[in-house]
Amino acid sequence: MWPSLRAGDVAEVEPLVEAPRPGEVVLARFESSLVLHRVRWCDGSVCALRGDNGGMEDPPLPLVRILGRARRVRRGGALLEMDRWDVGPRRLGRWRATLKRQVAAWLGRTGRA
């Protein structure tokens, strides 16, 4: 989720009371990991997510696999509200993610970049 979230940030997540809206950052459980990604769309039972600078949308997830919404972030000693940490995707981040995927492919590594 760089640049919105940085190494060392700690996200405060609140439980879902209603289905997440497009643009919100949520904590989701995938098969082997937990991720914080942005909601692309949600129809009330299934949601599609994508990291801010990822190349592709994640496979659709059932709503029960969305654990909560990111609301605040602790960065260093400061507690940042959403308007101070959620900067959204950036061209530099997309370029960085693309470059990482290309280097991984060149090195013969697979998986998410």
Secondary structure as the mmCIF struct_conf table of DSSP 4:
data_model
#
loop_
_struct_conf.conf_type_id
_struct_conf.id
_struct_conf.beg_label_comp_id
_struct_conf.beg_label_asym_id
_struct_conf.beg_label_seq_id
_struct_conf.end_label_comp_id
_struct_conf.end_label_asym_id
_struct_conf.end_label_seq_id
TURN_TY1_P TURN_TY1_P1 TRP A 2 SER A 4
BEND BEND1 LEU A 5 LEU A 5
TURN_TY1_P TURN_TY1_P2 ALA A 7 GLY A 8
STRN STRN1 VAL A 10 PRO A 15
BEND BEND2 VAL A 17 GLU A 18
HELX_LH_PP_P HELX_LH_PP_P1 ALA A 19 ARG A 21
TURN_TY1_P TURN_TY1_P3 PRO A 22 GLY A 23
STRN STRN2 VAL A 25 ARG A 29
BEND BEND3 GLU A 31 SER A 32
STRN STRN3 LEU A 34 CYS A 42
BEND BEND4 GLY A 44 SER A 45
STRN STRN4 VAL A 46 ARG A 50
TURN_TY1_P TURN_TY1_P4 ASP A 52 ASN A 53
BEND BEND5 GLY A 55 MET A 56
HELX_LH_PP_P HELX_LH_PP_P2 GLU A 57 PRO A 60
STRN STRN5 LEU A 61 PRO A 62
HELX_RH_3T_P HELX_RH_3T_P1 LEU A 63 ARG A 65
STRN STRN6 ILE A 66 ARG A 75
TURN_TY1_P TURN_TY1_P5 GLY A 76 GLY A 77
STRN STRN7 ALA A 78 LEU A 80
HELX_RH_AL_P HELX_RH_AL_P1 MET A 82 TRP A 85
HELX_RH_AL_P HELX_RH_AL_P2 ARG A 91 TRP A 106
TURN_TY1_P TURN_TY1_P6 LEU A 107 GLY A 108
BEND BEND6 GLY A 111 GLY A 111
#
